[in-house]
């Protein structure tokens, strides 16, 4: 009976690890993502691998931006009610706050 627990634990860990893309995969995917909206909330998701998450609203819809490997200061910099825009094909995120614009380049530090 005791030998079943390690097998179940291994399967659980294996499935959870394989659900998160590698750093290089996430970095490549991020280039083709585009989003814009107003920051409604930001938090460390304690139920999901402590991922840094920003919730955006745009035209009544909600979008979660998960910054799993990002080493830029985007998560720390943005505040509620900031507007952010990221265009497809790049890594720059524009942050609009009180009439000023700041560009922060996403940086995953794992690219080749």
C-alpha positions in Angstrom: 0.0 0.0 0.0 2.9 2.4 0.8 4.4 2.0 -2.7 1.2 3.5 -4.3 1.7 7.0 -2.7 5.1 7.7 -4.4 3.7 6.6 -7.8 0.7 8.9 -7.4 2.9 11.8 -6.2 5.2 11.3 -9.2 2.3 11.3 -11.7 0.9 14.5 -10.0 4.2 16.3 -10.1 4.9 15.2 -13.7 1.5 16.4 -14.9 1.8 19.8 -13.2 5.4 20.4 -14.4 4.4 19.6 -18.0 1.5 22.2 -18.0 3.9 25.1 -17.6 5.9 26.0 -20.7 9.6 26.3 -20.5 11.2 29.7 -20.2 12.3 29.6 -23.9 8.8 28.5 -25.0 7.1 31.2 -23.0 9.5 33.9 -24.3 8.9 32.9 -28.0 5.1 32.8 -27.4 5.1 36.2 -25.8 6.4 37.8 -28.9 3.2 37.0 -30.8 0.8 38.0 -28.0 -1.0 41.3 -28.1 -3.1 42.9 -25.4 -4.3 46.2 -24.1 -6.5 47.2 -21.2 -6.7 48.9 -17.8 -5.1 47.2 -14.8 -7.8 46.1 -12.4 -5.8 44.0 -10.1 -2.3 42.4 -9.7 -1.3 39.6 -7.4 0.9 36.6 -6.7 -1.3 33.6 -7.5 -0.7 31.4 -4.5 -2.9 28.7 -5.9 -1.0 28.6 -9.2 2.7 28.2 -8.7 3.1 31.7 -7.2 2.7 33.2 -10.7 2.7 37.0 -11.0 -0.7 37.9 -12.5 -2.1 41.1 -13.8 -5.8 41.4 -14.5 -6.8 43.7 -17.4 -10.2 44.9 -18.5 -11.0 46.0 -22.0 -14.4 46.6 -23.5 -16.0 44.9 -20.6 -13.9 41.7 -20.9 -11.3 40.4 -18.5 -7.8 39.2 -19.5 -5.2 37.7 -17.2 -1.7 38.4 -18.0 0.6 35.9 -16.4 4.3 36.9 -16.1 5.7 33.5 -15.3 9.4 34.1 -16.3 9.5 37.8 -16.9 12.4 39.5 -15.2 11.6 43.1 -16.2 10.0 45.3 -13.6 6.6 45.4 -15.3 4.8 43.6 -12.5 6.3 45.8 -9.9 5.9 49.0 -11.9 2.2 48.8 -12.9 -0.5 50.0 -10.6 -4.3 49.7 -10.6 -5.9 52.0 -13.2 -2.8 52.1 -15.4 -3.4 51.3 -19.1 -1.1 48.9 -20.8 -0.6 48.0 -24.4 1.6 45.3 -26.0 1.7 45.0 -29.8 2.2 41.7 -31.6 5.7 41.0 -32.9 7.7 42.6 -30.1 8.4 42.6 -26.4 7.7 46.2 -25.5 4.8 47.0 -23.2 3.6 50.6 -23.0 2.3 51.8 -19.6 0.1 54.8 -19.6 -0.2 56.6 -16.3 -1.3 60.2 -15.5 -0.6 61.5 -19.0 2.9 59.9 -19.3 4.0 56.8 -21.2 6.7 54.4 -20.0 7.9 51.5 -22.2 9.0 48.4 -20.4 10.6 45.6 -22.4 9.7 42.1 -21.2 12.9 40.2 -20.4 12.9 36.5 -19.7 16.7 36.1 -19.5 16.5 32.6 -21.1 16.4 33.5 -24.8 18.9 32.1 -27.3 
